[in-house]
Amino acid sequence: MEITIISLALLVFMAHVFAAMFVKTRLPDVLPLMLLGIIIGPVFQIVSPADFGMVDKVFTRVLLIVILFESGLGIKISQIRLTWTQSLRLTLACFTVMTAVIAALARFALGLPSVYAFALGCILASNSFAVIIPLISKLNISANIKTVLLSESTLGSVLSIAGAVTILQMPQIDTFGFGRIGAKIIYMFLLSFAVGAGAAIFWTMVLHRIRKLENSIFLTPAFVMIVYSVCEACGADGAISAFIFGIIAGNIRVIRSFKALRFIGKLTRDTASNAFNEVEKSFFGEIVFLLRTFFFVYIGICMHIGSRHSMLYGLLFTAVIFITRAVVANLTLAKSVSRLDAAAASAMAPKGLVTAVLASLAAQSGAGALQDIVYSVIFFSILFATLMSFCIEKGYCAGIVAFVFRRHQEAAAPSERNNHAGL
């Protein structure tokens, strides 16, 4: 027992060390966490996935709820409005093409049924918001393209969750059809949006009173979990509802100013200061940090590094993802976007927490064979994105960038790029 407690404590300390290294070296802390899991798992076999029992399923759900809620809080509607056209175009193009390409490859290379092939496509079509942020922070690219990439990763995560969860819940594989899936996705999203938005408005109305209770900071995550459960009971997607809850609650002051939403302002007219304060946001961030630390170590424990099948297919899917993204980003982004910005956009395809959680849900739905491949893709995609961003920053691949993205203009001066709005 003492060894277990010490191990957990050391893991938390190491996670903060890795995070500090992330800031200085841009080496994503996800990689050392996964490597640590590989070392104590498949390499030295100190622990195994079987040791966790049923904790995996509960932990996966809780993590998904918390990470989506906290991610929603970080989205600023005022920033998205500046580049929403470009963000939406890039998101829809990348998500649609990526899902189709990955599904086709899964059908051809793995022989998966259509349901699981398209589920894998949805799972791998989104990018990690948490990994992209530090990668682009040191790249000398325009502020607009940074906003586009962050917005795309956020919207793409929503599409991945909605698509993957809906497809995995299809009751009959033989009746798979695009019309049915499309209708169910629309129904689930609308219902999830209604439940999440309504719950967020209610919570912002009573939050100033909730704060007066002792130790009340835990009540917000608890309420979000209740919203998730209610949404699931209604036949919708609780994960999307939790995400919408975070967006609405985090932007309630901006939303109140919209003319079409004046009724929200009337409902919350006595709660002018009920947006989440910095202490609460910091607390939510700490929860996510702690949960993701254990989860990525758990991913490393679950990886079958001795299985050349899953590792090779993971590498293959990763290569296809980055090639496809380079083509789509090149054609989707406006010609006025500089070559450097376009190259940076094509490199930002790392997979992360949402992808890992959806892979766990797929395994619980009977698609266990996909989990190992997805975990491998997460590892390789973060490695690829890190190396590519480093090479772009240092100018090591300037010739390749000039050739591949020749339809785009030459990079402007730094001051001009930061002020450029021609997206």
Secondary structure, 3 states (H helix, E strand, C coil): CHHHHHHHHHHHHHHHHHHHHHHHHCCCCHHHHHHHHHHHHHHCCCCCHHHHCCHHHHHHHHHHHHHHHHHHHCCCHHHHCCCHHHHHHHHHHHHHHHHHHHHHHHHHHHCCCHHHHHHHHHHHCCCCHHHHHHHHHCCCCCHHHHHHHHHHHHHHHHHHHHHHHHHHCCCCHHHCCHHHHHHHHHHHHHHHHHHHHHHHHHHHHHHHHHCCCCCHHHHHHHHHHHHHHHHHHCCCCHHHHHHHHHHHHHCHHHHHCCHHHHHHHHHCCCCCCCCCCHHHHHHHHHHHHHHHHHHHHHHHHHCCCCCHHHHHHHHHHHHHHHHHHHHHHHHHCCCCCEHHHHHHHHHCCCCCHHHHHHHHHHHHCCCHHHHHHHHHHHHHHHHHHHHHHHHHHHCCCHHHHHHHCCCCECCCCHHHHHHCCCC
